[in-house]
Amino acid sequence: MKIYDISMAVGAGMPVYNDLPEKKPVITVTRDRSVGEVFESRIAMDMHTGTHIDAPLHMLPDGSTMDGMDPARLIAPCSVLDLGHVAGGITAADLEAKSIREGKFVLLKTRNSETDEFEKDFVYLAASGAEYLRQIRVAGVGTDALGIERSQPGHDTHKILFRSGIIIIEGLRLKGVPEGEYTLAALPLKIEGAEAAPARAILIEE
Ligand SMILES: [Zn+2]
């Protein structure tokens, strides 16, 4: 059995969406050995930092939240799809070339995984690709970009997936993971009322 850690490290220097300084996590030491025997620290960051899972509330006003997401849905059979040739949006035609099966998680491995910097022209899932995955009825979709879509008016990609109950994972690191079949485990923090939450994601290869 082999485990791939497909999570981003969280820290002050990590890439964040649009490289906005206010989106960088801030980690503060609140107690150290100069005042006692324990070491404690605190983190302040966006819910959409690094590897994270989006809940429907992110895009749908009456959408559900992270604390209602069943963890059993996040330990699941998963296909990693190599889409390294795609620039721009991943379309239905790009996905038709892969044999995606109903009920699986699909992780989209793109050239985003080749860089540790935020790229403004990152590869994203086009609305036609989301519509294709909805028709196949996948369980979830994960991307190696910090956003599953890129400045699309109306946020169609998110909405198509959320309205179909398809889970969205963003900010995966898939460099070095071959295309193939795995078991995914991606467990988000159980944050009440939240529209997203950071997660530790791994792939298990049998
Ligand atoms: Zn997000």
Boltz pocket constraint, residues with backbone or C-beta under 6 A from the ligand:
constraints:
  - pocket:
      binder: B
      contacts: [[A, 48], [A, 52], [A, 53], [A, 54], [A, 146], [A, 147], [A, 170], [A, 196]]
      max_distance: 6.0
